[in-house]
Amino acid sequence: MSSDRWFLDSTPTAKYPAWTRGNAADVFPGPFSPLAYDLILRDGMSKGLRDAYTAIGAINYDEYDNPERPDLFHVFGGYPYNPLTMTRIFGARMPGASPELIDKAFFDDRAEVPPYEEQAWHTSPENEAKLAASMGWAMSATDLPELLADRELAAHLRANRPNLAELTDAALIARARSVVPFVQQTFENAMRVSTMSSLGPGALGAVCEGIGDPTAAIRLLAGIEVDSAAPSHAMWELGRAAAASPEVAKAFDTAGPDGVLAALRASGSADAKAFLAKFDEFLYEYGSRAQGEYDLYAQAWEVKPRIALTAIDLMRRSDESHSPASRHAASVVERDRVLADIRAKVAGDAETAGLFEAALGSARLFLAGRERAKTNCVRVIHEARMALRELGRRLVERGVISEVEQVFMLRDAELDHVRQAPEKVSAAIAERWSVYQGLWDMEPVFVVNGVAPTLSMMTRKGASSATVQVGSVLQGAAGSGGKASGRARVVLDAADPVGLEPGDVLIAPQTDPSWVPLFVPASAVIVNVGAAGSHAMIVSRELGIPCVVSVADATANIPDGAMVTVDGNAGTVTIDSLP
């Protein structure tokens, strides 16, 4: 392994030179483990993205560098990157779009983004026609049956999980490998839906701007029920149950999230048994969720329930004004008011009214579908994770590795070696583990263009610049409507929300579904990154919480403890006072 390169790092090609962490940071917040790179990123997700882009007509099969084994998520410094060149080609071929508009949607005016370099093959009348047909489908579809089928598939895999402790090593490996085709299938559907999910909101925004109310589109997209918000509703009910039981509340107060389960099991009381039974049901349904949940390495809630219990404890201590159901209901009332107003304004223009209704239907269907599709894929990946963790547990017992998670430092081809001749891979595991742990502390470069960056080009995370003053207004992208003020609480790890209290303004580097429970007690959400239709936007709207995304370096520039006002309609954050 080169001392200045991660051993799995990619090499940009002349055909696809540009790669970005834009949007990738939401989905892949940390460095990807080697085993997950092989099974999930390379053999599952890259092939799924290939099939999705081919199906909608964006990229032809023979236009990929290696169609049989496409490398569509490059890795630099261990961190996955999205294919910027390919996304720009998509813009060049899509009717009504352009590479420049794609850049604007994803990056706004970030200086480090290289200019688009047009190639003759980027434009294609054939692909333009295919994309036009896909756009027609996205603007007229009324349901997404493939996502329901994938949901049933994921549920079947979970319901039929064997007793992993009783399987042989070979059977554990076989089970992990067996889900890879399902990762490819579910991710293909996720990318087909995700790629088309911006059309409805875009058209909706154009209609609203045309009638003089450009912020209405945000409010119209509130209250969409999404799968990634469902755990928060379940956690809220668990939090209410804990608050209503003096015994359970005391267990949280005295033992904390780390020890509450053991305390309740030792109690054996009716209240304790009832809470434990509800929590077991919760883990069965939502235990696959995790920060960086596409990575096998991720600490899913089933693996580390403390993460979920921390959020439940926060909700236990929150008043009813933070109820996700109440907030959702309030946002629906406001949404329906805005909807009635706009329908009245466009009633006399049949063409505009028709476009409005089509855009609204598409936006609601595909934004909800996007979250469902991701949930399906994550649940499938989790089944591989649990099988491999059992293998890792056994390797710890045998003295091959010192921690269960070190099993994810293996390559797919090495799984049989570690079973038959562990001495052949033990040194490689130790070396990779040491470097991999260090990667978590590093900030990957935002854009790669032609030349692969080295590890020494990365900077350390968490360095606070705190350049703001009282009265400073930070501009981001409007994510979820409404205005709220509160104490800024910078949280860099969803698993460890140090100091976050009900009513605080949550400031996060990026968000995936593991962050959603922290939205519930918060008065508002600010995120460093995010583009149109980002996860933070969708979930905040569903929960009725003001949200601003793409506030550059918010976690570094806004001091922890400052008082801030978040305007989710204007996309601004105002510094009211400093700590």
N, C-alpha and C positions, 0 to 999 in steps of 0.2 A: 504494500500500500504506500503510495507516494505520501510524503509528509505534508504536502500542501494540496492534496486532492482527496476527496472521499472516494473510496474504491468503486462505487457504483455511479459516479458522476458521468453525465452524458457529454457528447460532443456535438455542437450545432452543425448542421449541414448547410451547404450553399443554397439548397432549395428552401429550407425552413430555418433561417438563421436567428429569428427573434423569438424570445420566450419571456414570460412575465410571471411575477408573483401576484399580479392583479387578479382578484377573485380566487386564485389558488390558495391564498392565505386563509380564506374562510373555510375551505374544504380540507386543506392540508396545512394546519397551523404549525406543525413541527417537522423535524426531519423524519423521513420514512425509513422504517426498519428494513434490513435486507430481505428477510423472508416475506414480508408484506410487499416489497418491491416486486419480487418474483411472482408470487401467487396472485396478488391483488392488482397492483399497478400495471405490470407488464402483461400478464396472461389474462387478466380479467377486464380492468377498466380501459386500458388502451385499445383493446379489441372492441369493447363496447362503444367507445367514442368513434372508432373507425366505422363501425356498422351504422351508428346513428348519423354521422355526417354523410355517409354514402346513401343512406335511406332517404334523407331529406333533400338530397341533390346538391349539397354544398361542395363536396370533394369526391372525385371519382376514385374508385378502388385502386386503379393503377397509378394515381398521382401521389400516393404515399411513398415514403422512402423505402420501406420494406412492408408491403401490404400483409404478408403472412404473419409477421411479428412486428407490428408497428410500435414505435417508441413515441407515443403522442403525449406523454407527460415526462418531459425531460427532468433530470435531477441534477442540481448544482449545489454543492455544499451539503448534500444530503436532503435538500428541500425540493419538493416537486414544483414544477413550473407549468403554466398553461402555454399552449402553442400560439403565440401572438401573430406570427406570420400567417398561420392557417386561419385564425379568426379574421384577420384583415382580408384574406382572399374571400372568405365568406361575405364580408361587407362589399367587396368588389363585384360579387356575383348576385347579391340579393337585390331585387327590384326596390328602388326607393332608398337604398342605403349606399354607403361608400366606406372605404377604409378609414377615412378621416372621421366620419360619424361614429364608427366603432370605437376609435381611439377616444373621442370625446365622451362617449357613454361610460367607458371603463376607467379612464385616467384623468378626465377633465383637462387641465393644462400642466400636468407634471412635466418638468423640464427634462428629466432623465429619459423620457420615452423617445426612442429614435424615430425620425420621420419614416413614413412608409415609402418603400422603394418598389415601384410598379414593375412587374414583369409581364411580358406579352401573354403568357399562359394563364395569368390570374383572371382575366375576363373570359367568359364563356357563355355564348347564347344558349347552348344546351343546358348548362347548369342553371342559368338564370330562369329558364322555363320550368325546370324541375323545382327550383326554390319557390317560384310563383305558385305552383300547385301546392306545395307544402304550406305556404302562407295562407292560401285559400282554405286548406284543411284547418289550420289553427284558428282562423277567424270564424269558422262555421261549425266546428265540432261541438257536440253537446255532452259527450262523455268520453272517458278514456278507459275502455275495458281492459286493455293490456296491463294497466296499473292494478286493477282489481285482481287479475290473474296472478300477477307477481306478489301481491299481498297474501293471497291464499298459498302460494308457493312458500313464502317465508314462514307463514304460520305453520304449514305442514312440516317444514324442516325443524322448527322449534318443538312442535308437539311430538315429533318422532325422534328427538335426540336420544340416542342410547345412553345407558349408564356408562359414561366415559371411563370411570375407574375400572370397569370390567373388560374393556377392550385391550387388545394387545397393542404394542407400540406400532406395529405395521398397520393395524386397523385405524389407529388414531391418525396416522399420516394419510392413509387412504381417505378418511372422512374429510380431512382438511382439503385435500386436493379435489374431492368430489364436488365441492360447492363452487369451484372456480368457474365452470360454465354458467352457473346461475348468477355469479357476479357479473359476468359478461352480459348476460341477458338483461338483468335488472338495471345495469348501468347504461346499456344502450337505450332502454326506454326512458331512463332518467334524463339522458342527454337529448333525446328527441323532444321531450316535453320542455326541458329547461331552455333549449335553444329557441323554441317557439314562444316561450313565456313572456318575452319582452314586446311582442307585437301588440297584444291587447292594451297593455299600459301605455305604449307609445301612441297608439291611435286615440286612446282615451285622453291623454294629455293634450294632443293636438286639438281635439274637439273642445275641451275645456278652455284652452288658451284662445281658441277662435271666438268664444262667446264672452271673453273677458274675465275668466275666473281660473287662472292657471293652477292654483293650489287645490282646486276641487278634485282633481284626479287622485291625489293622495287620500282624501277623505272618502272617496268612492270605493277605494280598495281596502278600507277598514273592515274588520269583522269577518274576514274570510277564515273559515275553520280549517286549520292545517294540522297535519299529523304531528309535526314537530312541537306544537304547543300542547298537545294532549297530556304529556307527562306533567306539565305544570298544573293543570287542572286536578290531576290525580294527587300530586304532592300537596296541593292546597287542602284537599279533603283530608289527607293524612295529617297535615298540620293542624286542622280544626279538631280532628279526633284527639291529637296529642294535647292541645290546649284545653279540651273539655274534660280530660281525665287528670286529676291531681297526681295520680301515680305516674302516668306516662310523662307528664310535664316535669315532675321531679326528677325522673330518670334522665331526661334531656339536660336539666339544669345541673345535676350533680355528676353525671357520667360523660356528658357531651356526646357529639356525634360518633366519636370513636368507641365509646363504651356503652351506648344506650341499648343496643341489641342484647349484649351479654347481661346487662342489668335486668332487662325485661324477661329474658329467658330464665334467669335465676329466680325471678319473682313468681312466675307461674300463676298469677292472678288472672281473673277473667278479663280485665282491661288490658293487661299485658299480652295475653293470648290473642285478643281481638286485634290489637295493633300489629302484632307480629304476623298474623294471618293476612291482614290487609297489605302489609309491606311485602310479604312473599308474593302476593298477587301482582303488586306493582313491579317487582323485579322480573317476574315471568314475562310481563307484557312489555316493559321498557328497559330491561336490564342490558340491552345491546347499546344503549346510548352512552357516548363518551366524548371527551374532548379529543379531536383528531380521530374520530371513530372509524374512518376508512382504513386506518392502520391497525394491523393485528396487534401491535404492541400496546395500543391504547388501553387505559385503565377503565374499562366499562363499569357501569354501575353494578352489574352482577358480580364483577370481580372485586370492586372496591365500593361497597354500599355506603361508606362514609360520605362520599361525594353527594349522593342523593339525600342522605340524612342531614347534611349541613344545610341544604336548601330547604328541607322540610322544617328544620328548626327555625330558620329565618322566617318562614311563612307562619309558623306557630306564634311568633312574636309580632306579627304584623296585624294591624286592625282590618276590619272588614272592607275598608275603602280600597284595599289592595287585592281584593278577590278577583281572580281572572275572569270569572263568570260575570261579575258585576261590571267590570271594566269593559268586557266584550259587549255586554248588553248596551252599555252607554254609547259605545262607538257605533253599534248598529243603528241606534236611534238617530245619531248625527248623520251617519251614512245615508239612511233612508230619507232624511230631510233634504240633504244635498241632492240626492237622486231625483226626488220629486221636483226640486227647483230647476234642475238642468233639463229634465224631460219637458217641463213647461216651456223653457226657453227655446228648445229645438223643435217643438211640436209643429211649427209651421213650415219646417224645411224637411221634407221626406228623406232626402239623401243624407243629410246630417244626422237626422234621427235614426236612420237605419245603421249608419256607421257607428253611432254612439252605442246602440244596443248590441251590435256585433262585438265591438271592442270591449264593452263591459262584460259580456258573457265569456269571451275568450280570456280576459284578464283573470276573472274569478276561477275559471276552470283550470287554466294552466298554472297559475301561481299555487293553487292548492295541490294540483297534480305534481308540480315540481317537488314540493315537500314530501308528498306521499311516495314518490318514486325514490327519493333519497332514503327515506325510512326503510323501504323494501330492501334496497341494496345493503344498507347497514345491518339489518337483521340477518341477512344471508351471510355476510362477512363474519358476524359474531359467532356463527356456528363453527367456522374454521378456527376462530380465535380460541374458543373453549376447548376444542380438541387438542390444539397445540399447547395450550397452557397445561393441560394434563400431562402431555409429554414432557414439558419443561419441569413440572413438579417431580416427575420420576427421575429426570436427569440431575436434579438437585439432590435427591435421595441417594443417587449413585455416585455423587461427588464429581460429576462431569462439569457442572456449572454451579455457581454460588447463588444465583437468583433465578426465579422462574422466567422472568422477562428476557434473560439472555438467550433463550431458545430462539428468539426472533432475530438474533445476529447470524443465524445460519442462512445459507442459500437453499433453494428448493432441492437442488441436486445433492446437497450435503445431508439431507434428512436421513437417508439410508446409512450414510457413513457414521453419523452420530449414534445410530442404533447398533451398528455392527462393529465399528472400530472408532470409538470416540476420541482416541488419542490423535487421530488424523486431523481433527478439526478443533480441538480444544484450544490450541494456541491462537488460531484465527479468531475464535469467538472472543477470547480475552482481549485481543488487540482491537477488534472492531468495537467492542463494548466500551473500551476506554475512550476511543475517538468519538463514538456516537453520543456519549453522555456530554461531551464538550460541545457538540453541535447545537444542543438545546439552548445554550447561552449566547449563541451568535445570531446576528440579524442578516439574513440573506440579501444580496443585492436585488433591487426591484425588477430590473430588466436586464436580460442578456441579449447581446446582438452580435452573433458571429463567433465570439471568442468565449470559451468557458471560463468563468471566474475561478480563482483559487480560494482556498480557505482563508488565506491571509488578507483577502480583499473584503471579508465579512467584518462587521463591527459588532460590538457587544450590545445585547439587549438591555433596556431599562435605564439607560443613561438619561437622567432628567435634565432638560434644558430650561424649563420653567421661565420662559421669556415674556410671558403675558403680564399685563398690568390690570389694575381695576379699571373696568370700562372696556377692555379689549373685547372685540367681537371676532370670533373664529368662524369662518365660513366652511360649511360642508355641504352635503347633499341632503335635501329634505327626504326623510324616510317614513315617518309616521306623524300624523298631525297632532296638534295640541301644544300647549306651553306648560312648563313646570320648572320650579326652582328647588334647589336642594344642595346639600353638601356633596362635593365631588369625591368619589371614592374610586381610585385607580386600582383595578384588579387585573393582574397579568395572567392568572391561572384560575380557570373556572373551578378547579378542584380545591382551591384554597383561597376563598374570597375574604381575605384578612380585613377585618374592620367594617365590612359592609353591613349596614343596618337598614331597617325599613325606612323608606323615604329618601334614601341617598340617591344621587345620580350616578349610575354605573358607567364607568369609562373603561372600555375594553380594547385590546389590540385588534381583535377580530372576533367573530362569533360563529359557532356552529350550534347544533341543538343542545349540546351539553351546557351551554350558557343560558338557555331559556329559563330555567328555574330561578336564576338570579334576576331576570327581568321583573318577576312578579312583585317582590318587595320594593323594587326601585321606583322612583318617581319619574325617571327618564333614563334614556340610554344614549351614550355617545360612543362611536366606534371609529378607530383609526382609518379603516379601509371599508370598501363596500361600493358597489355600483348599483345601477337600476335593477330592481328585483332581487337584491341581496337578501340573505337569510334574515339578518337583523331587521330589515325593513318589513318583510312579510310577517314575521312573528310579532313585532311591536304593534303592527296594525291589528292583528288578531287579538292581542291582549289589551289594546287601547292605551298604549304607553307612547308618549312623545319620543321620537328617535331621530338622531342626526348621524349620518355615516360619512365616510371619507373626510373626516376632520384630521388632516395630516399630523401625525405624531401627537395626537391628543393625549395619549398616556404619558408622554414625556413633557409636553408643554403646559398642561393643566396641573397645577400642584394638587396633590392629594390633600383634601380638607378645605379647598377653596369653595366658596359659595358661587353657584353658577345658575343661569337661566337658559333652558333649552327650548328653542322654538322649532318644533318639528315641521311646521308649514314653511317657514322661511329657510330652514336648514342652517340656523345660526346657534352659536353658543356664546353667551355673554358672561364675562367674569364680573361678578358682583362684589366680591371681597376676597382677599387672600388670607391664608392661615397665618 
